[in-house]
Amino acid sequence: MAAVDTFSREHATSLDQNDALSFTRNEFIVPTKAEALSKSLSERGTGVVDLGRGDDEGSRPCTYLVGNSLGLQPKRTATRVKQYLDTWATQGVQGHFKPLEGSPLPTWLDADDQIARMMAPIVGADPSEVAVMQTLTANLHFLMSAFYKPDRNGRHKIILEAKAFPSDHFLVETQIRHHGLSTKDSMVLIEPETWDEPLLATEKILAAIEENASTTALLLLPGIQYYTGQLLDIPRITGFARERGIFVIWDLAHAAGNVVLKLHEWNVDAAAWCTYKYLNSGPGCIAGLFVHSRNSSVSSKIEDDGSEGGYTNRLAGWWGNEKKTRFVMANKYHPAVGAAGFQISNPSIIDITSVTASLEVYQLAGGLGPLREKSKKLTAYLESLLNNMPQDLRGLFKQITSTNPDERGAQLSLLLSPGLLNTVMEELEKEAVFVDERKPDVIRVAPAPLYNTFEDCFNFVEVFGKALRVAIGSKE
Ligand SMILES: *Cc1c(COP(=O)(O)O)cnc(C)c1O
């Protein structure tokens, strides 16, 4: 047998052919190169936009490696949303409670329960511990309103990472001020040993927790760090902080739908995540919330006189009231048991329908177990191609993300030598290769296992090599 060049395109396509999960790509609309480069809105499926080159180059799919930022659109999203629109159009208000034969969608009154059941396996929770509601940052604020009750003479600090995603940083700052405290005293920022090596060692995190153990109320960390792609040791950090009486919240924006999570088993107190990154529900779509069952019990009864107690205090709305008495309108707030009791408003059904479509694709794939296995292979393959680039090019960037597959998700973050980023991004875009940039010098490349292929990784590295050459002014 002739030796196979493991760095050839043929090898990439053979990996795709042998991939048992390759079928899920067909569940997605992958923009063509022409569509992606077009400057006008074209209706999908009306034909190929002419690139004016007299070839069919424009009809080939683009190379989309930004599922960490905005996932591609599942084909079934349009089908499900149309079914929702038809329900609304033909039933009006009856859509709330009238089940329709032949409809795969629940009544709007039950939509929250059904989507919680579908979402629960994504984060490893009991359905009663999950609510699909609001948006990520809003949910973190709502969780804090319930669980951050600082005592200025006791536990008042919040620990987070020094370079948290801005929204997480702002929400902690403003929560602290909202309670009349100062960020100087109450905000603890964990820094890496040196900013040249931005990964946060677990020991470093545990040391920060230990140092502030008796004065800390709450820990907020990302399951996967958005910039470095680092997957944190969620069970170990959670256990360590909880043993010291600290309430632990995880921001799972980059972890949900990307890696296997077992929030209940890991004893995580609470968590929130968005659904538009790896979960493919569309920009700004409704988000997820987890509250461990031990934190959401309700011991009071609706008949009680309405005085405080019997449940964790929270910022409430009517949708968090138990279903049985929600419509009694007696103005006696009585939360539902579980995460559902943290809901505020009646949820956007068009959003929930979109999440439903996307989670159906996860079900087709057999859940996160098999997807994560594929993801590890895909990202390791990308890494091997990068490492095999000619030495003069390989020297122009550094992989920030861990080389250990258990310490990362799908994404690799690459730190380019200063001054290359703009040209590299321009050159990639010309070839309809999409990655995202974090100024000044980082690109993030995320092969999503639901729709990306080994050949996508190959395409990226090929065009990236050319782009680097252009950027250093040494054209081939
Ligand atoms: C994407 C992301 C957000 C975005 O928050 P929204 O409320 O959905 O706008 C927040 N935090 C992290 C860590 C993220 O990665």
PDBQT file of the ligand as one rigid body, heavy atoms in Angstrom, charges set to zero:
ROOT
HETATM    1  C1  LIG A 501     -21.082  35.532  24.070  1.00  0.00    +0.000 C 
HETATM    2  C2  LIG A 501     -20.881  35.869  25.498  1.00  0.00    +0.000 A 
HETATM    3  C3  LIG A 501     -21.713  36.773  26.173  1.00  0.00    +0.000 A 
HETATM    4  C4  LIG A 501     -22.831  37.486  25.455  1.00  0.00    +0.000 C 
HETATM    5  O1  LIG A 501     -23.830  37.872  26.325  1.00  0.00    +0.000 OA
HETATM    6  P1  LIG A 501     -25.305  38.193  25.790  1.00  0.00    +0.000 P 
HETATM    7  O2  LIG A 501     -26.042  38.526  27.019  1.00  0.00    +0.000 OA
HETATM    8  O3  LIG A 501     -25.808  36.946  25.097  1.00  0.00    +0.000 OA
HETATM    9  O4  LIG A 501     -25.229  39.317  24.821  1.00  0.00    +0.000 OA
HETATM   10  C5  LIG A 501     -21.488  37.001  27.515  1.00  0.00    +0.000 A 
HETATM   11  N1  LIG A 501     -20.472  36.386  28.168  1.00  0.00    +0.000 NA
HETATM   12  C6  LIG A 501     -19.646  35.514  27.547  1.00  0.00    +0.000 A 
HETATM   13  C7  LIG A 501     -18.544  34.845  28.306  1.00  0.00    +0.000 C 
HETATM   14  C8  LIG A 501     -19.816  35.249  26.188  1.00  0.00    +0.000 A 
HETATM   15  O5  LIG A 501     -18.978  34.432  25.570  1.00  0.00    +0.000 OA
ENDROOT
TORSDOF 0
